[in-house]
């Protein structure tokens, strides 16, 4: 078994620099605050620049299918930077979850290949129609969530899925459904009149949730019972593993911004960051962040190399990174004092993203439970 490579390559550093430059120019905190206040789903212009012009939307898609032929390592770098900016773009939901589900289908199918190519080029935005809280399957459990949508004999879909991230603003939904032919994955155009996408009140205004209702919606069957569950399960595992990199980016911004603020803020004639109690709190955060980076990189490398340790790496990364992001965001708000509590300061956006990510694709407790099963560690009794 090869040793995981946790270091960034020169190409990954170049990718980071390009994405960070784009986000600095097009996604400053003031713009994110303004968009969050307006309630708009995502920044279309930013997504075109990132997904289509830069090619980030197709990082996980092979060259022969119209993508960039990258790996989870490169996608993780993009998500780190998106986390640092809490960027309102559908990267996780379209380029990772939706594209990942399609990659698990038969890509020799014309319908699958066409849709995958459109997602990779950034021309089409997709969303996997499962609740954002859905975790990857535990050992011995089904790889995909139970279907709440039914398919009739003609392939039309009826039912509702709530808490779907990325549905608002998506062009196509990938819907798990059950019917006479068994479990399957279907593609549904959101422009159909029989498709309703109702926005929900979301904690994280930069990644809104929606309830999807289908009433006899025409659909294309992309995968049947033989591979639909596996495809969705792998997409959820990939999403959970890469979400750790977004959580790492959130924590990095929070610590960097807190250190900057405490250097500039003076009380009693000295920077507040020089007070021992605050230095200890920030030092603790730095140690947690270093550990989070190691676990997130381990998960990304395992996904990229298709390591047999991937489920363990993902469970470890999510169990740790989710809580580090929340802790860093809470400290950022607190150590900014009164201004950290205001709407005008972006700290609340990071806290909301961190809290939302903590329950996305499985809670830390759920991932610890999964990890215990993977390493055959019995739960305490009594």
Secondary structure, DSSP 8 states (H G I E B T S, - for coil): ------S--HHHHHHHHHHHHHHHHH--HHHHHHHHHHT-S--HHHHIIIIIIS-GGGTTS-GGGTS----HHHHHHHHHHHHHHT----IIIIIIIIHHHHHTS-TTSHHHHHHHHHHHTTSS-EEE-S-TT-----TTS-SS----EEE-TTS-EEEEEEEEET-TT-SEEEEEEEETTEEEEEEEETTSTTEEEEE---S-TTS-EEEEEEEEE--EEEE-TTTHHHHHHHHHHHHHHHHHHHHHHHHHHHHHHHHHHHHH-EETTEEGGGSHHHHHHHHHHHHHHHHHHHHHHHHHHHHHHT-TTHHHHHHHHHHHHHHHHHHHHHHHHHHTGGGGGSSSSTHHHHHHHHHHHHHTTS-HHHHHHHHHHHTT------
